[in-house]
Amino acid sequence: MVLNKLISIGTALLFLGVILIFIGSILSTFKSEKPNVKSAGIIFIGPFPFGWASDKGMFYTLIIITIIMLIIYFLLFRRF
């Protein structure tokens, strides 16, 4: 019973978050000024990272995060 309520609450919060993101993106399109959007991302396929960035600062931040994640990966999944 308690687990079912927690699942329902979690699902409702998930949908609420998606709706708020959708509303925020629609409202931001009506602004008259041009937005300064920067993006960066990283995808790991096994231990190999593939990333992209649209800004030099974000690129360096992404490199640091990638190195930290690779260290964590090798510490957790190393074989003795």
N, C-alpha and C positions, 0 to 999 in steps of 0.2 A: 504494500500500500504506500509506504513512504517513498519507495523507489519509483513507483509510477508517478507520484506527485513531483519528485525531483526531475524526472525525465520530461514531464509536461512543462515545468517551469523553465528548464534549460532550452527546450524547443521554442517556447514563447520568446525567451530572451534572444535567441538566435535570429528568429524572424524579425523581432523588433530592431535588432542591429542592422539587418539587411535593409529594412524599410528606411531607417534613419540615414544610412549611407546613400540610398537611392534618392531620398528627398534632398539631402545635402548636395548631391551632384547636380540635380536639376536646378536648385536655387543658385548654385554657383555659375551656371550658364547664363543667368540673367544679369550678371554684373557687367558694368560698362567697361571696366578696365581689363587689360589683357593679363591673364594669370601667369605667374612665373612658376611653371611646373617643372620639377626635377624628378627623375625616376632612376631607380637602380634595382637590380634583381640578381639573384643567384639561384642556380639549380644544381643540385648534387646528383650525379649518377654514380652510385657507389662512392668511392673516395675522390672522384674527379669532379671539381667544380667548374661550372660554366656560368659566366656572369656578364652583365652589361651595366653601364651607367651613362647618364647624360651630363654629368658634371664632374669636374676633376676632384673636388672635395668628397663627393659621394663615392667616387671610384676608390679613393684611398680608404675611406671608411669601410667599403665593401671588402677590400683586400684584408683589412685587419679582422673583420668578422669572419671571413673565409679561413684565415689562418687559425683563429680560435676554434672554429667548428671542425677543421681538419685535425687539430690536436685532440679535441674531445672525441672525435670519431676513432682515431687510432688508439687512444687510451681505453675506450670502451670495447672495441671490437678486435683488439690484438689477440693473437693466438699464442699460447705458451708452448 
